[in-house]
Amino acid sequence: MGRGYLAPRLITNFAVKIRCLEEERFLPAWSVNLSETGACLRLKRPMEVNQPVVLQIRLTEQTAPMGMTGRIAWVRQDRINQAYYCGLGFTDPDPEHLMQIKDYVELGGEALLEFLSEFPLFREFSREDCQSLLKIVTLRELEKKEILYVEGTRDVDLQGLFIVQSGLLSIFKGYVPRPERQLAVVSPGQIFGETTLINDQPHSASIMAVNDSRLIQISKMGFQLMRKQQPALALDIMEVVARTLAARLGHTTKKLFSPVRF
């Protein structure tokens, strides 16, 4: 979301409800990310910046809900999906709750590190390289028919290389609800968006989740920072991107210029 001081880039799928401090009824919310200092949530209605809120957070089915208080730090509207994202910081949290959150986030980080280490594109990377890569990774969970981004837009938060961890996504020209032409369907283990790591052009197509999907994003902002701090590792990532583009171009060329049989 571009506000890393409130929560880490690692997104964790926890159950959460939220209400304004002066209200009694909890509203449904969807988890985006979580840390010991705060959280980012997706809502169906807006909140006001600096508004005090009460949360019910349940990390897993085996743990009891945790009651926490916080204050809204920022709000961003998602016009495409008719939703709102908000970042909040916890106020006077229970130390025991913070310890549970810390353990939960660290466990998710270890699972993601294993995934990156075993993913074919990064299989030659050392574990230390994958740990550095983890610092610029964002996990994104999309609901069925949710739009990731729209053709012609240039949202810096949504620029970068995406790996499909689960689910299916449609890449198409045009706009919902009447797309002009489907270009491809990407499935688990496939990647897309890699060219936005190296250029500032608007998105050339729209992306929509065919079903509930989970994506791993190497963010452009994080990659630019890595180029300054760890140029050798950034160069290795560029080589991965170049190989991917070359393979994709070769596949396209083969389809376009395959022999004609009479």
Secondary structure, 3 states (H helix, E strand, C coil): CCCCCCCCCCCCCCEEEEEECCCCCCEEEEEEEECCCEEEEEECCCCCCCCEEEEEEECCCCCCCEEEEEEEEEEEEECCCCEEEEEEEEECCCHHHHHHHHHHHHHHHHHHHHHHHHCHHHCCCCHHHHHHHHCCEEEEEECCCCEEECCCCCCHHHCEEEEEEECCEEEEEEECCEEEEEEEEECCCCEECHHHHCCCCCCCCEEEECCCEEEEEEEHHHHHHHHHHCHHHHHHHHHHHHHHHHHHHHHHHHHHCCCCCC
